[in-house]
């Protein structure tokens, strides 16, 4: 036990020096983050000197690097060359040339389009010098079987100044390599999309001897600013930097691109150059309590990727993407086009490692994400219940407390699926344990039984710091005895830092052996529970170290990783730590319950974390500004491949007033991951504690979420199989709609069919922009009324902000899938029939007036990964609704299926779903130009179509100037997973 004072907060007993630390933390003013704890670019030597280097290069017109044409080699999809340094001659200490590698890839699809270029700049090995850290292939990028194939390229000299490297695949992709100065233009479709080193800011600080003589020539940023190369301090913390300077950076220009999005996560607006911050965006995973909005400070996770929207002079618009795989601290400066410019300019800087860049040619944002997933891997389907409501607080303190909350939801008829337990469920913050006083094993078993009867689940927190002061805490002992903890800079002793339990050690998750050991801890012999009811939450995995620099781990700590010895500095892998914690926890779920889908929520993440599960935006505030910024934060994450994301609904810190509480729930039902979670010092926030009026409105919002779970499940499947984001910017499907970009922070799309407008404090009306560059018509989702009955380039409409819901609109031309029978949880709906809602576009000149998809599987097992699922295509031609299973591979009904993960191309089999759970009980046609008199149903057999069945239709006119109708067909006697059509007769 840790000695010291004792106090109780929220029913939890806290003791020792941790109590003092926590009491200080929770009593500080809840107005903003303490910025003094976190570095800026100017406070870190490598960023400070790079800015000086960039200023000198740009002001002088100098350049450093050139391509040696005699060094160029080419084989298959790979081109290599050496980058020399201008100004180095025989009178000075030689500087070894850098190695430039270009690798071209095409998509593993029927079309085999080109579009992925990998560019690597690295240091050649030198005797007596450390080896540059590179993320192991297959961990983050270049995932085997993800759908990427080597391309075949040709290299032709353009003239004496450069070469053109051209893909042999469809798509017209090429790269123009200019020799002196070194520049690289990346093109597709006959247009230059991106230019590397166009401003000549390439900086690569090679490892060197500490006693080396200063250079007179300009080779890298250390020749401009030599301060703090071998050690530096921040606050009271000293970084020994035994390997010296090692930063790498480069500039990237995006041609004719006024809009850049990505660099998740930052609590800023969606468009990265709006506004243009003086400070660069920082990429360094940190525990940032009470973070501010509209600043480029680092937060809990990061994905160094941007998507550019190119607006070409001929009026066309396309997208391209850019990714850097480097897990050390990073900074990215984004400058949008000036008045006389068209390009967006960026520079990318990292403390160590190599430059490992991926360019995605697009040409659409959908194609960019497909190419990103082909490099970084595809998501796994979550359990269906994950898309329901999650109820959490720090802390529900006993099984009786959990049972009372569970009963409260039933008594107030509000469905939910998961209840969460924070720190206090453990025995003195020892993870993989239950508190024997408040959560004795018999009571835990009863709690899980009770939740199981309601078809509900439990999530418990498991953080990656292990208490160091208890020789009987076998979890920590196992890691210490097997030398699986992160080491101090000397490499001889385990690092010890302060976190929730007190003095703690930190497993070396970069080491595959440590990850396997961690995974074994989830076995129910070690951690009692049940696979069907118990899931996991990884918090504090940046990692958070209360007494460390920037509340994290010293950069000169040592990891083993995959090298076999403790020779990798923490600075080289910092942003991977949470990624590997998440991966190891998911592996633990798979080991303990083979065949069952895992669910692990993470706070920290990196490139590739989407393969492991969900994430959330951390310790937000119960303030309107945090509600507002949650929209661009989640959309930005989705555009970086992390779709299953959410924000703590109603804010983690602080007490919301009833208006904020209600509006945030009304917005939160449109997050892909919908969880309410709060700090232990806040008031209880169960929905029934705000009065019956608020309770009723929250009930209505949550009921809407559950009604649309089939839609959400289809969206998560299309993310897992096609890479499509679940939430999208308002301009996502019409890049040429210039007006839509102005509304990107307050509007977002759920899939392609629904548009959501976020609320604002104290207003009674909201301005809503309805995009319509493609002639779209929009219906009010909550009442079937046409909102924008015209063609054109979009329209702003004024909408009253109802007390019961936010403005939500359905785009004509789409089919939504619902389940309308009220149930207490998602799993309880498993056998319920479906309702198909067809929003017809009567003005469409094509043969299809509405289209949609529906995905169904068993919701729990991994059988879908071998093809045990249903994916139906629904098409309405104005007179008949057709349904047919989509074929995969070369004969796909929807050709986009041919570019999904190769694993789904296997022959499909029927999922384990009861027949009643495939039945369609209702068809609703909205927006018909004529009132039908009846309907006929036709189901296809194996050989020929069956005879028609007459159906009853209820018809009503839609209020408004235009003559439009709603027709409802009850019990059409059709089933998902089979071919059928229903004709409307007139």
N, C-alpha and C positions, 0 to 999 in steps of 0.2 A: 504494500500500500504506500501511496505517496502521502507524506505527512503534510499537515497544514490546515487551514481553516475549512469549515464546512458550511455550505448553505444550500437551500433548496429552491429550485426554479421550476415552475410548471409541474410540480409533483416529482421531479427528479432530484436525487441527492448527489451533490457535487462536492469533491473534497480535494484538498491539497493545493499545490501551486497552480494547478490547472484551474481551480476555482477562482484564484486571484486573477489569472489571465482572462478567463471567460467573463468574470464579473466586470472587469475593465472594458472588455470588448462590447458587452451588451448594454453598458451604461453610457457609451459615448454617443454624442449627438447623431441622430439618424438623418443627416443631411447630405453627406457625400463621402466618397472614398477618401482615405488618407493618401494623397498623391505623393507625399514625401517618402513613402515606403517603396515606390516603384520608379525605376530609371526612365529617363527620357533618352532620346538619341544623343543629346549633348553630354549626358552623364555617363555614357558608355564609350570607351575610347575608340572601338572599332567603327562605330557609326559616326562619331565626331570627325575622325580623320578621313573617312570616306567622303563626307560632305565637303571637306576642304579639298580633297583630291578632285572631286567632281567640279567644284568651282574653278580650280586651276585649269583643268582640262577644257572646260567650256569657255573660260575667259581668254585663254591663250590660243585656242584652236589646235592644241597639241593632240597627239595620240600616242599610245604605247605599243599596241600589239599589231602584228602583221602575220599573214600566212606565208609560210615557206612553200612556194608552188612545187618544189622538187620533192617535198615530203608527202604529197597527197597520194593516198592509196585507196583502192576501191575493190570491194568484194561483196557480191550479193546485194544486201540492203544497207551496207555499212560503208561510210567514207571516213577516212582518218586524215588528219593533217597536224602539223606542228605550228604553234603560235610563238613566234619570236618576239623579242622586246627591242623596240627602236632605241638607238643610242648606246647600246652595249657593244663595246669593241674590245680588242685584245688587251688594252691597257687596264681594264677593270676586271674585278672578280666576275667570272662568267655566271650568267643566270640561265638555268635550265629552261628550255622551251616548254610551254604547256602543251598538253595533248588535247586536241579537239576531235570529238567523235560525233558523227551524224548517223542516225539509224532511222530508216523509213519503214513504216508499217502500214498495212491495209487491214480493213475489217474482214473478219471471218463471216462473210455473208454471201448471199446469192450474187449481189452486185460486186462485191470485193472492192469497194471504194477505197482510194487512198485517203490520207487525212491525218495521220499521226506521225509526227517527227520528233525524235528524241535527240536532244543536243546536250552533250556532256563536255565540260571543260574541267580537266583534272591535272594534278601535279604528278610528274613522273617520279617513281621511287628513287630515293637517294640514300646511299650508305650512311648509317648512323642517325638517320632521321626517322621520326614516327611515320606510320602509314596513315594516310588520310582515311577517315571513317566514311564508309558508304553504307547506306541501308541495304541489308541483304535482299537480293532479288527474290521476289515472291512474298516478302513480308508486307510491303506497302504498295509497290508497283510491280508491273510485269507478272501478274498473277497467272499461274498456269491454267489453261483452259478457259480464260475469260473472253476469248474471241478476237485475239490479235495475231496477225500473221506477218512474217517478214515480207516486205515488198521487194521488188527488183528494180534497181535504179540504173540510169546511165549518167555518166559524167562527161560533159563536153565543155572544152574551153570556150567561154564567150568571146574573149579576146585576151590580150596580155595582162589584163587587170583582174581577171576572175574566171570562174567556172559556173556552169549551170548544171545542177543535179536534178534529174527529172524522174518521177515515178512512172512505172510501166502500167499502172492500174488506172481504172476509171477515176475521173475526178480532176484531171489536169493539175496535179500537185508538183511543185518544184521548189528548189531553194537556190538562190543565187549567192555564191560565195565570192566576196571581193577580197583581194589579197592585202592591199596596203592603202589605207588602214583596214584591219579586219572588220568586215561587216557581213551580216547574213540577212537576206530578204527571203521571207517565207511566203509562198504564193499558192493559190488554188483558184480554179475557175478563171484563170487569166488575170487575176488581180493580186497585188501584193497586200497581204493581210497584216503581217507583223515584220518588224525589222529589229534585229538584235545588234547591239553595239553601234547603232547609227550615231549616237552621241559620243562614242568612244570611251565609255565609262567602265569598261571591263577592268576589274581589279581582282587579282589573285595573289594573296600574301603567302608565299611559299615558306615552308618550314626552313629555319636557318639556325646557325650557331649564335649563341648569345653574344659572343665576343667578336662577331663579324664586323669589319670596318664599314662605316656608313658609305652609302653609294652617292656618287655625284649625279648619276643619271636617274630619270624618273622611270621606275619599274612598277611600283605599286603605291598604295596610299601611305605606307610607312615612310616613304621618302618625302612626303609633304608634312607629316606630323608624326614624330617619333615618341610622343609622350605615352607613358603607361603601356608600353609594348609587352613587358615581362611581368608586370604585376599591377594591380589597381585595387582600389577600395571603393565601396559604396556604403555609406553610413559607417557602422562599426564592423563591417565584414570585409575581409581581405581575400582577394582572388590571387592565388600564387602564380598562375599562368606559366607553368614550367616549360611549356612548348612554344611560348612566344606568340606573336601575331599569326593569324591564320584565316582572316576574313576573305570572303569571296563575294563579288557583286557584278552586276551587269545592268545595262539599260535595255528596255524593250519599248518600242513604239508601236502603236496600234493605228493603222492607217484609216483615215476618214472615220474615226470612231469617237463620236461625242459622248458615248455612254460606256462605262466599265462597271461591272458588278462582281461581287465575290469577296475574297479575302475574309471569309467568315472565321471567327465571329468578332464583330465589333458592334457596339451599341450606337450605331450611326444610321444615317439615311442610306437608302438602297444604292444610289448612284455614288460611286466612290469619289468622284471629283466635285460633288455637290454637298457641302461646300469644299473648297480646296484648303485643307489644313496646312498650316506651316510645318507642323510635326508630321513625320511619316507614320503610316499605320505600323503598329508594332505586332510581331508574331512571336509570342513567348507565353506559354501556358502558365497562368498564375491564379492564385486564390484571391480574387478581388472582391472583398465584401462591400456591399452597398455601392456598386459601381455607378459611375456617371454615364449619362447619355451624351451623344454628340461630341465625343472626343475619340481620337484614334488609339487610345490606350489598349494594351493587350488585355484579354480576358482568359477564360478557362481552356479554350481550345482554339486551334487554328488550322485552316486549309489554305495553303498558299496558291490559290487559283483565282483567275479572273476570267470572265466572259466579256468579250467586246461586242458591241453592236456597231456595225459599219454602215454608215449612210453614204452611199456612193453618189457621185455627181449625176449619174444617169437616172437617179430616182430609186434604184434598187436598194435593198437592205439585206445584209447577211450577218452572221455571227461567227466568231472564232474563239478559241479558248487557249489559255496559257497556264501551265502548272509548273511549280518548282518543288522537287522532292528533296528537302533539306530540313532535318529536324532540329538544327541549332537555332539560336535566337535570330530573328529576322526583322528587317524593316523594309517597307515598300512605300515609296513616294509616288503619288498619283497626281498628275497635272492634266487637267482637261484642256481641250483646244482653246487657244486665245482667239481674239477677234479676227485675226488674219490667218489663223491656222485651222487645220482640219483634223490633225492627229492628236490622240491622247498619248502622253509621255509618262513613262514609269521608270524607276530604277528599283532593283531588288538586291538586298544586301543581307548576308548571313555571317555569323561569327566564325564558323568553321566549316569543315566538310568540303564537298565539291559542288560545282554547279551542275545540276541534273535537271534539265528542262524538258518539258513536253509541250509541243504546239499541236492544237486540235483545229483542223481546218473547217469544221462545221459542214455545211454552210448555214445551218439553223441552230438555235439554242438547243433543240432536241438532239440534233446530231452531235453537238459538242458534248453533252452529257453521256450520250451513248459511247462516244470515243473515250471519254474519261473513264467510264466503267469498264471498257475493254482493256484499259491499262491498269486500273486499280481494283477490279473485281466487282462482282454484283452483290446486292444486298440479299440477305436471307429473309424469307417470309416470317414475320412475327406471329405469335399466337393471335387469333382473331380478337380475343378479349383485350389485348393491349390497346385496341382502338376505342375502347370504352372509356368511362370516367375513372380517374384515379384520385383517391382521397388520402391526403398525407398531412402530417404536421410533426414538428419536433416538439413533443413526442406524445403518442398515445402510450400511456404508462403501464397498463396492465391488460391482460386478456379481457377483464371485465370492461375496461374502457373501450377496447376494440368492439366487444359485443354490443355495448350501448350505442356506439356510433353506427354499427351495422344495423341494429334495430331501428335507429332513427331514420335511416334512408328508406327502409321498408315502410315505416309508419307514415312517412311523408311522400311515399310513392315516387321516389327519385332513384332511378337506376344507377348502379355503379358496379365496377368489376374488381378493382384492386384497392386494398388498404395497406398503408405503408408504415413501417416501424423504423424510427431513427435511432440514434446512438443509445438511448437509455434502455433499449431492450437487451443489450449485451451485459455480460458480467464485467463491470468496471472497464468498459471500452475495450475488452478483449474480443476481437471479431471471431466469428464462428462459434460463439457461445451465447447462451441465454442467461439472463440475470436470474439466479436461483430464487431470489426473494420475490421479484415482481413478475417473472415469467418462468415459474417452475415447469418442468417438462410435462407433467400431467395436464397442467393448465394450457400449455402450448398445444398439446395434442387435441384437447377439447376445442380450443380456438380454431384450429385448422379443420376439425370436423364440422364445426358450425359454419365456417365460411364455405366449405365444400357443399353443404346442404343447400346453400344459396347460390351455388355455382360461381363463387367468388374466390379471389386469390389474395395472397399475402406477399409483400415485398419487404425484405430486411436489408439494412445498410451493411456493407462490408467495405471498409476503407483499407488502403494499402500500407498503413503504418502499424507496426506490431510492437506492443509494450515490451520494453527491454528489461524491466525491473522485477519480473516474476519468473523464477526458475521452474515453476510448475505450469507455466503457460506453454503448452507443448507446441502450439503453432509456431511461436517465435523460436523456440528451441530447435525445432526441425530445420529451420532456415539457417540458423547460426551454425549448427553442427555440420551442415552440408556446404558451408561457405557460399551461401546463396543471397547474402545481404550486400547492399551497396557499401563500398569501402571508402574510408577517408583517403585524402590525397596521397598518403604514404603507401597505401595498399595493404597495410599490415593489420588494420583494425576496422571493425564494422563502424560505419557512420551512425551517429546517434543524434537525433533531433527531437524537438519537442512538438507534440501534437495532442490530440484529445486524451489519450491515456496517460500522458506524461512523457518521460524519456522513451523514445521509440527508435527501432531500427526499421529500415526500408528494404524490402526484397529487391533484388536486381532483376526486374522484369524484362530487361533487355536480354537476359540470359535465357535461352529456351529451357534449360533445366529448371530454372526458378519458376517459369510459367507452368511447367508440367507439375511441379510440386504444389503450386498454388491450386491448380485445377483439381488435384487429388483431395484437397481439403473440403470440397463440396460434397464428397461422398457422405451419405446420410449416417454412416458409421462415425464420422467425425463431427457432423453438424446436423443434428436431428431435424427432420422435416419430411416433406413428401413432395415428389416431383410435380404432381398435378396442382399443388396449391402454393408452393414456395418459390419465389423468384428473388432477384438480386439487384442492388443499387450500389454502384461504385461512385463514391464521393471523394473529395480531397485528393484526387489522383493526378494532380498537375506535376509533381506532388506538392502538397501543402506541408510546410515545416514552419511552425509558428516563430521559432527563434532563428530562422535562416535568412539569408539575403533575399529580399523581396518576398518574404514569407514562403520561400522555397528552398531547394537544395543547393549547396555550394557547387559552383561550376567545375571546380577542380576535384570533386569526388570521382571515384573510379567504378566502372562497370566492366563486366566480363563480356557481355553480349555474346556474339557467336565466334569470338576470337580465341577462346580457350584460356585467356589470362586477363587479369584486371588491368587492362591497358587502354580502355576507352574512357575519356573524360566525360563527365556529365554534360558539359557544355555542348558536346557533339550530338547528344541523343535526347536532350531535355524534352522536346515536344513529342517524343515517342513514348514517354513513360506512361502516360494515361492510356494511350492506344494499346500498349502491351498489357496493362492491368485489365482493361476491358476484354481483350482477346483471351487472356488466361481465365477470366471468370466465365466467359461463354464456353470455353473448352471444358471447364468444370461442370457446367450444366449438361453438356453433351456426354461426358464420361459417366455422370451419375445416373442419367436416364437416357440411354441410347434410343434414338427414334423420336424423342419428344423435342419440340421446338424450345430453344432457350429464350429467355428474356432478361437482359441485363441493361439497366440504364447507366450511362456514364456522364460525368460532368466534363472531363477532359477528353479531347479527341484530336486526331490528326488525319491526314490523307489515308483513306482506306477504312476509317472507323465505321463507315456505313455498312460494312460487311458484318459487323458484330452486333449492332442494335441501335437503340434510341439514345438521344442526348437531350439535354435541356440547357437553358441559357443562364442558369446559376442564380446567384443571390440578388435578385432584382428588388425593387422597392414598390411599396403600395402607393404609387403615385401615377398620375395620368401620363406624365412624360414616359414612364416605363411601359405603360400599356401601349402608347402610341408607337414607341420604337420596337416593340415586340414584333410588329408586322414586318418591317424591313429586315430585322434580324433573322426571322424564321425563313423568309423568302430567300435571303442571301445564303443561308445554310442549305436550303433545297437546291439552289443553283450551283452549290459546291458538292452536290451528291449526297448530302445528309438530309433526307426528307423526313424521317421519323423523328421530329423535333417538336419541342414545346417550350413555353415559358411558364413559370409558377403563376398560376391564375390568382388574381387579386393581390399579387406581390408577396415576396418572401418576408421582407422586413417592414414593419409598421402596421398600423390598423386602418384598413380602408373604410371610408364612409359607405353607407348603403348604396349610393349611386355607383361609386367605383366598383364595389363588390359585384353588383348586378351586371354592369356593363362588361366587366372583364370576363364573367362567366358567359355572357352572350357572345363575346368575341372568342373565348377559349374553346367553345364547341367547334370552331372552325380551324383550330390548330390540329395538325396531324397527331400530336401527342398531347392529351388533355389531362393535366394534373393540377390539382390545388395543393399547395404546400406552403408552410409558414414557419417562422422562427419561434423558438420556445418562449420568448418574452411577449408574443402577441396574444391578443384575446382569441378565444376559441372562435372558429369560423365555419362550423357546420352550417349548411344553407338555411336550416330552420331557426337559427339564432338571430335572424334579422327581421323577424316579423312575418306574418302570413303572406302579406303582399309580395315581399321579396322571395319568399319560399316558393310561391306559386309561379313566379316568373322564372326562377332558376329551374324549377321542375319542367316548365315548358321548354326551356333551352336544352336541358339535358335530354328530354324526350326527343327533341329534334335530332340531336346527335345520334341517338340509338336508332331512330327511324331510318337514318341514312347510313348506318353501318355497312350495308352491302355496297354502297357507293364507295365508302372509305376503304373497304377491303379490296375492291377492284382497283382503286388508285394505288394502294400499297403493293398489289400484285404487279401492276404496270410499272411501278418503280423498280421492283425486284427483277422483273423480266425484261423491261425495255429501257430502264433508266430514266423514265419520265418523272419529273418532280411532282410531288403531291400538291404543293402550293406553288403558285407561279406569279410573276409580275403581271400587271394589267396589260402590258404591251407584248407578252410572250408569243402570242399567236398572230400578231400583226406588227412586225418591226417597223413598218412604214407609217404607223399612226403616231405622228409627232406629238399630238396633244396628250396622248396617253402617258407619256413619260413624266409629265408634270404631276401626275396623281399616283406615282409608284409607291409612295410611303404610306398612303392611307387606304389604298385599294389593293386587293389581291384576288387572284383566281384560285378556286379549289378545283383541281383538274382543269378541264377546258369549259365545263358547262356552267359553273357558278361563279358569280362575282360578289365579293363581300366588301362592304365599306366599314372601316373601323370607326368607333364612336369618338366623341369629343366631350369635354367636361361642360355640363350645364347648358348645352344647346338643345333647341327644340326642332331645328331643321338642319339637314346636312346636304351639301352639294355633292352629287354623285356623277362621275363621268362614266358613261356607257360606251365602250369602244364599239365602232361599227364600220370600220374601213372595208369589211367584207359584206356589208349590207346586213349586219346582224340585227335581229329583233330581240328584245329582252322582256321577260315577264317577271313580275314581282313573285318571288319564291313563296311568300307566305299567303298570298292570295292570287289567284290566276288572272291577273290583269296585265295587259300590255302596257309597258312603260315608255318605250321609245319606238313608236310605230312608223319608222321611216328609214330609208336608206341614207347613206352619207358617211361622213368621216367621224362620226361619233357625236355624242350629245351630252351636255351637262343638264341634269334634272335636279330639282330641289325636292328632297324627300323629308317628310315629317319623321322625326326620330320617335318611334313608338316605344312605349314603356315595356312592351312584351318582347321586342326583338330588334336587331340591327337591320339596316337595309341590306338585303340579299336578293340577287337577281339570277334568274335562269336564262341562259342563252337559247333562243329558238334554234332548232336543228339538232338537239341532243336528247338522249334518253337517260333518265336517272333510274336507279334501282333502289328500292326501299323494302323494309319490313315494318309493317304498321301496327303489329300487335304489341301492346305494352308489356314488357317483361322487366324483371329485376336486374338482369345482367345480360351481357352479350351471349354467353354460353347457354343461357336459358332460352335464347331465341333460335338455337341451332336447327330445330326441326320446323320452324315457322315458314309459311309460304311467302312469296314475294309479290310486290306491286311494281309494275313497270310504268313509269310516267314519261310519256312521249311529248316533248315540246316541239310541235311541228312548226316549220318555217314555210308558211303558205306562199311566200314570195320567192322562194328558191326556184331558180330556173332549171336545176338539175333533176335527175330522176329520184334522188334521195332527199326527202324533206327532213329527216331526223335520223341520227345514228348514235349508237352507244355500245358499250361492252359490259359484260358481267362475268366476274370470276368467282368460282366456288371451289373450295376444297374442304377437308375435314377440320380445318382451323387449329389443329393442335400438333399434328405429327410432321415428320420430315418426308412423308410419302410424296408430297408435291414436287420434291426435288428429283424424283424419278418419273414425273409426269402424271401423277394421280390428281388431276384437277380438271375442272370444266372452265372453258373460256369461250363464251358465246358472243357472236356478233349480232347486233340488233339493227335492222334497217327498216325505216318507214318511208314508203314511196308516195304517200299522200292518200293511198287507198288501202294498203295492206302493210301490216307489221310482219317482217320476216325474221326468224331466228335460226341460226345454224352454228354449229361448233366451228371455230376457226381452226383450219389446218395449219400445222407448223411446217417449216422448211420451205422448199421451193414452190409449193402450191398453197402458200398461205392466203387465206381470205383477206387478211390485212398484211400487206407486204412488209410492214415494219416488224412483224414477228420474225422475219428472216434474219434480223440483226440483233436479236436478244442473246442471252447467254447460251452457249452451245448445249448445255446440259438439258434444256427444255425441249430440244429437238427430238428427243427420244420418243418412241411410240407412247401415246398417252393411254392411261387406264382410268377407270371410273374411281372417283374418290369415295371414301367411306362416309357417305351422307345418306340419311334416310330419304326415301322417295318423297315423303311429304315435305322435306326440307328443300326440294327442287321444284315444288309446284308453284305455278303463278296463279294467284287468286284474284288478281285485279289488273286490268289495263286502263290507264287514264291517258286520253289524247287531249292535249291542250293546244289551242291555236288553229283548229280546223276552219277552213274557209266555208264549209258547208256542214249542215247538220245531218249526220247519218241517221238512217232509219233502223238499221240492224247491223249484225255482224255474223260472219261465218268463220269457223275454225277448221283448219286443215293440218293434220299431223302426218308426217312422212314415215312410212314403214321402211323395211329393209329393201323392198323391191319396188313399191309404187306408193303413190299418195293415197291416203285413206279418204273416204267420203267426207263431205263437209258436214259440220255440226252447227246448227243455228244457235245464236247467242243473243241474249237480251242486252240492250244498250240504254243507258240513261244519258240524256242530252240536256245541256243548259247553255245559255248564251253568256258570253263574257261581257261584262259591263264595259262600255266605252264606245267611241265613235265608230270604230271599225267592226264589221260584222264577223265575229269569230266565235267558235263554239268549243265546248268541252264535252267529250264523250267518254263515259265510263263503262267498261265491259267487265262484269263480275263473273268470276269462275270460268275462265275460258278453257279450262281443262287441258292446259299445256304445261310442259315441264322443261326446265333448263337442262342443257346437255343433250337435247334432241332437236331435230329440225321440224319447224312448224311455221304456219303463217295464220294470221287472223285478218280477214277482209272486212272493211267497213262497207256497208251497202247503202246506196242512196236512192 
